[in-house]
Amino acid sequence: MSSNPESFKSLAMTVLMTPEMANFSGHVHGGAILRLLDQVAYSCAARYSGSYVVTVSVDQVMFRQPVHVGELVTFLSSINYTGKSSMEVGIRVEAEQIRERTRRHVMTCYFTMVGVDESGKPKAVPALGIETQAERRRWAAAQLRRGFRKEVEKHSLEIRQNPEELYAEMKETIDHSKD
Ligand SMILES: CC(C)(COP(=O)(O)OP(=O)(O)OC[C@H]1O[C@@H](n2cnc3c(N)ncnc32)[C@H](O)[C@@H]1OP(=O)(O)O)[C@@H](O)C(=O)NCCC(=O)NCCS
């Protein structure tokens, strides 16, 4: 097997949705999909970087349609971006009706994984080589999401730190809109 990280920029995993994954309505439990997503993100990032990695953030996990028991679900993951110690892993989820042989796109989400050393401290990961048009597009989109994540984190912190102040501002806006 090659030791070049560039050979390990993507990973696919296919899992059959079995009855023990079902929720009370008979569809696949969201938590079962989340667990698989985290396993795929871990495997993709750990194999690419050759390091132990941890999950730092998860974005855009949206269940817009249910996944059914009996479907074959494929997780197509790729390393979209590397920082110093972090990697964005994009995961496209597709569900296949086995007998009908039809496939549908269920969601695409993004995990940020960080390489860590034995003491749990961030560790440098190999810089991603950008070669193809698709890789350039993914890298640029991941750069934008990295910026959005920082913005969201900053605003969330502001909300947690000054809830009363922000509520008062909001109330003023709402009261004015009634005039
Ligand atoms: C991941 C961890 C080691 C980072 O430690 P830290 O002290 O924040 O380190 P840094 O500030 O140097 O950040 C390290 C990297 O994480 C990235 N990062 C930190 N917070 C982030 C966030 N909220 N979203 C996305 N990336 C983030 C930084 O951008 C940095 O990336 P870079 O090195 O590519 O520039 C630490 O937060 C941790 O141990 N978290 C727990 C992880 C875990 O246990 N996950 C499973 C939960 S059950």
The ligand as a Gaussian input file, in Angstrom:
#p B3LYP/6-31G(d) Opt

LIG

0 1
 C       -9.388000      19.699000      18.805000
 C       -8.613000      20.339000      19.944000
 C       -7.397000      19.469000      20.263000
 C       -8.150000      21.708000      19.455000
 O       -7.481000      22.315000      20.494000
 P       -7.305000      23.905000      20.525000
 O       -6.603000      24.236000      21.760000
 O       -8.614000      24.574000      20.203000
 O       -6.299000      24.107000      19.340000
 P       -6.203000      25.289000      18.304000
 O       -6.890000      26.528000      18.742000
 O       -4.739000      25.351000      17.950000
 O       -7.002000      24.713000      17.044000
 C       -6.522000      23.609000      16.353000
 C       -7.248000      23.555000      15.035000
 O       -8.622000      23.341000      15.271000
 C       -9.384000      24.282000      14.553000
 N      -10.595000      24.590000      15.332000
 C      -10.653000      24.956000      16.618000
 N      -11.935000      25.188000      16.953000
 C      -12.668000      24.956000      15.852000
 C      -14.049000      25.009000      15.548000
 N      -14.953000      25.337000      16.465000
 N      -14.461000      24.708000      14.313000
 C      -13.583000      24.351000      13.369000
 N      -12.242000      24.263000      13.575000
 C      -11.808000      24.575000      14.809000
 C       -8.497000      25.511000      14.460000
 O       -8.901000      26.319000      13.369000
 C       -7.151000      24.874000      14.246000
 O       -7.017000      24.535000      12.869000
 P       -5.604000      24.738000      12.099000
 O       -4.524000      24.145000      12.964000
 O       -5.774000      23.952000      10.841000
 O       -5.448000      26.195000      11.876000
 C       -9.472000      20.522000      21.245000
 O      -10.471000      21.483000      20.980000
 C      -10.120000      19.222000      21.665000
 O       -9.467000      18.343000      22.205000
 N      -11.439000      19.091000      21.456000
 C      -12.167000      17.885000      21.799000
 C      -12.267000      16.963000      20.599000
 C      -13.055000      15.739000      20.927000
 O      -12.853000      15.127000      21.969000
 N      -13.991000      15.370000      20.037000
 C      -14.898000      14.306000      20.271000
 C      -16.023000      14.832000      21.081000
 S      -16.881000      13.558000      21.916000

